[in-house]
């Protein structure tokens, strides 16, 4: 990047046109600041993938310019990629005390804690990095200790809201700093980046506080065990569950590794008030009166290996859901998870449980942590930005956020709907979007990072849909004649005993193909293999309309 051409640049390496793996980059001349480093989970088409993170090629090419990673809050889509980033690029991490507590857990798992500088910040922090100064403001969300960020640059102020909503009666009495947001706006905002998750939802979000009474009511009505599932990171909701259990004289068991980890960190740091003697081990539940027990568990999003999913399929060794037990979903499905959640709800009903699910007017057991339309308009009105980039959402959400911005006075030509990698350059307070940097997905599969690409994913998809056919032929090395075989092995394509004629014809085609090639000038083995794949593939598609993966194995003796 030329410092004379582009004084200030802003772009995303993740989080635009998608939900998850948020990462935004602000560069002023030779100084780079990374905002958040999240991950996201694969969808059903991304077979075998554990996690999806960002392509950080641009940061690797410019690692000497990176000043800091600034983290807005502790949700997985904002911190899940941090260990993978720090394995490749070492940089100081600035976050609030609770967020750093969650990051520390991840770094310990990956053996990175000794090599990483974690710096605690608050909404009152004021950081100087040469010509760029950073200040912060407190926001509400569904996790404690969330911050918005203000980058004070010589070009002007750039504001990143983080994830937010305006909850004026927050459970933890940590109020949004609306006065500070108004002051930032009065001083002038050149560019605002604001989240768009709920840009399609009209009105205001209800307060989180109203959920506590509804949870307590369901605890009182329950005749037997109560299972309640929510996001482990929603410490406010966890506190409400603890309070309801205490008021209804129930002990509380925790199920799920992430739930145990977050509750441990939140309790140690003082973000969760857990009465002494409240927690019990899951193994002790069986010996207790069912009306004196509540179980707080993970799995509200239908994750197949999470506690609630295993409970719904009677596959949890320590506990089981019995008829007349109550199961509460204190969350709503993230887009894409609806089928998995619905399957678990069906299974729980089949076990005879009383299942409470849904959100808003259906049961009131969940309110979103993201700003709805009127709150998004309030943020825009407070900040009064000259330029605006809607972030953190799929394209339709970004577009709706654009319309909201226009409705409160932001000029249409000053709003940038961008993709990951699109760079907005600002010079002399004039913004333009004319170039791109490399951005994309990197797949984490087991211990491998980035070694599974589009070709491997295509092969996995092919195997999952049409199966595979392995053809083994043993040939004489000297004259190229077949000694034994072909032996054709079907896996996931057809059942051999029911398809003898089809497989016999495959063998005949293989022999014919090899024989015809021998009449030439002794082709190389890779030519023979490709010819076998082509001829057998054409035949199988004509007969079955399927395209299995064909793997010829030629053994020379």
Buried (B, 14 or more C-beta within 10 A) or exposed (E): BEEEEBBBBBBBBBBBBBBBBBBBBBBBBEBBBBBBBBBBBBEEEBBEBBBBBBBBBBBEEBBEBBBBBBBBBBBBBBBBBBBBBBEEBEBEBBBBBBBBBBBBBBBEEEEBBEEBEBBBBEBEBEBEEEBBBBBBBBBBBBBBBBBBBBBBBEBBBBBBBBBBBBBEEBBBEBBBBBEBBBEBBEEEBBBBBBBBBBBBBEEBBBBBBEBBEBBBEBBEEBEBBBBBBBBBBBBBBBBBBBBBBBEBEBBBBBBBEBBBBBBBBBBEBEBBEBEEEBBBEBEEBEEBEBEBBBBBBBBBBBBEEBBBBBBBBEEBEBBBBEEEBBBBBBBBBBEBBEEBBEBBBEBBEEBEBBBBBBBBEEBBBBBBBBBBBBBBBBBBBBBBBBBBBBBBBBBEBBBBBBEBBBEEEBEEEBBBBBBBBBBBBBBEEEBEBEBEBEBEBBBBBEEEBBEBEEEBBEEBEBBEEBBBBBBBBBBEEEEBEBEEBBBBBBBBBBEEEEBEEBBEBBBEBBBEBBEEBBEEEEBEEEEBBEBBBEBBBEBBEEBBEEBBBBBBBBEEE
